[in-house]
């Protein structure tokens, strides 16, 4: 079998597909989206590559794939999206594929890539009844050793530091118990959770105004039809756009689907995230933005890939999150220029979102109090559905606006 491979490189001449033979011993492990090491030309150093296709034979004399790198991360949908982006934004396919990798893993050097966090835990090596008998028969006499064993028996697997502090024992005591076969040190993967210390009070759905209800019902009808539709919510500040987003997500969640909410980096404050957490709980939410550490973003990415998070909130790069069964894409403050990337590839997150929404036959909802000129023009030409919200929620009044001629003001001061 032959694998079609894209080399991970910024060199323009390498922006094409190369054929490589799949070694028999890894033939059943290679899939579209697999990351591989391959020889290239006369260079001794192996290059990183992505498998973007598999076929029975090649018309060329080809080299073998050297090895397979870890798990399969990219699927065929992501590969096709990267190809479309490369054509649309005139860039290398490999640059687009890197946007879809777990955070911190684009580096060619495997040792420098982000990894899961593993922590040492102390656990019992022998069963509890055996240890209790050893204590009662005076086989274990040390008071500190007994205290350490009783702590583990009562609390289960514990961090080494917790055992030392709470049971008041030294590392030497722990090492002795490990040496004698009563305890052992094991490694467990722990999640770097950005919501770890957040205890947010649960909130409930708020009652809609007539305009909010109309917008919500219109979008829900499109969701029920399972066809791509694009909406622009043009609403004054304080009209309750976020509440519409939340209740749309609630509907999607009840259908067993996932949601992506894009927010400009500057607007992605703890208060914004907390509002979603208060409604859906932190276990259902993953956040992807630059204020998180690489390790936290890595863990959040895998939380999405493993299907643990159903609501993804983030800046523009969150559009590439590895979601399955997508139900809706929402872009808040859609006028913001940060949705257009300045570095390579120079993509527009709104265009990418539109492409993904069309492929999945789901609604794309844009929201703003000051819509982007292009979006508003498209809405006026009925290319997308315009939903106006002219009143503030809870019947709050709009601020008074007065136009002041500063020339008259300055004249008064003379």
Secondary structure, 3 states (H helix, E strand, C coil): CEEEEEECCCCHHHCCEEEEECCHHHCCCCCCCCEEEECCCCCCCCEEEEEEEEECCCCCCCCEEEEEECCCCCCHHHHHHHHHHHHHHCCCHHHHHHCCCCCCCCCCCHHHCCCCEEEEEEEECCCHHHHHHHHHCCCCCCHHHHHHHHHHHHHCCEEHHHHHHHCCCCHHHHHHHHHCCCEEEEEEEECCCCCCCCCCCCCCCCCCCHHHHHHHHHHHHHHHHCCCEEEEEEECCCCCHHHHHHHHHHHHHHCCCEEEEECCHHHCCHHHHHHHHHHHCHHHEEEECCCCCHHHHHHHHHHHHCCCCCEEEECHHHHHCCCCCEEEEEEECCCCHHHECCCCCCCEHHHHHHHHHHHHCCEEEEEECCCCHHHHHHHHCCCCEEEEECCCHHHCCCCCCCCCCHHHHHHHHC
